[in-house]
């Protein structure tokens, strides 16, 4: 029930063996996801975005309880804590945790093929309080990853020259982060031919000109920076 004025803790769930989608956006639920999702064997989509949840599901939540979940959206809640490394063993394919209060570093295990079983396609962690840098192990991550949105994490940094991500990526958003340094002209060709849009405006410490063209249009970027083809935007790609 979306926008139904519901509040309190999420209720227990059982006796619904065929339930595939749980859509509870724009209510006022608090607390966390219930363990009773284990009694929903067909559940594939959990969308509790824009509520007041503050508890991050634990490491084993998607291997012991919501084992069949493939789509999770907790966007626009009040989640505080760190990203659980144990989610690397889940069946999740689309993850939206944007607009929360998540802190700490990105989970190295998520997209490292040596440690992850996830076949992730879409990861949105925009507008949190993440720190550190993009893990090196993500460079050879799952071949299914299409979109990685990390924008508006002002303390998430690292060197632009060291950013290496799966070549399957179509969309990369690192706008308004603390990524710094220079993208060299060969970066785009090394990243892969599938890349459709790189959004990286908003950092005065980024520079360099990418020796490539993308089907995007330039947007405004801070004065004094030499972003060249780096600051890109397309109306076809939603912002984080």
C-alpha positions, 0 to 999 in steps of 0.5 A: 500500500503506497501513500496510505498513511501507515506508521509503526514497525513493519508487520509480520508476514506469513501465509502469502506463498505467492506474494512477489512484490511488496510495495510500501513506499511513502508511508511512515514505517520505522525500525527495520525489515522484519525477519518474517520475510522468510515466510514469503518464498516468492518475494522478489521485490521489496520497496519501502522507499520514503519511509522512516526506517533507520535499521540497516538489514544485517549481514545475513538478512538476504541469505537467511530471511529474504533469500529470494529478494532481487530488487531492494529499494530503501531510498529516502529513509533514515538508515544509519550504519555501514554497508553489510559485506555479507550481502555479497552472497545474496540474490540481489540484482537491483539495490537503491539505498540513496538518500539515507545516512549510511557511513563508512566505506564501500563494501569491497566484497560486493563486486569482487568476483573472488568474494561475491555471488551477487549478479548486481545490475544497478547500485544506487548509493547516492546522497549518503555519508560514505567515505574511503574510495572505490575498492580496487576489487570492483574493477573486475566485478560482476559482468552484469553491472550496468549502473553505479551511482555514487554521487553526492557523497562528499567524503567519498574520494580516491584518485581519478587515475586509479578508478577502474570499474567493470567494463559492463558499466553503462552509467557511472555517477560520481558527481559531487564526490571528493574524487580528485586528480586527472583522468588521462586520455586513455581512461575511456577506452580502458573502461570499455565500449559500453559506457553511455554516460559519465556524470562527474561534475561538481568537484573542483579537484577533477581535471583532464580531458577524455579522448572520447565522445558520448551521446550526452550533452555538457552541463555547467561545471565549476569555474576554474576546472578543466573538465573537458568531456568529463562533466556529462549529463543526459536527460535519458539518465536519471540523476542520483 
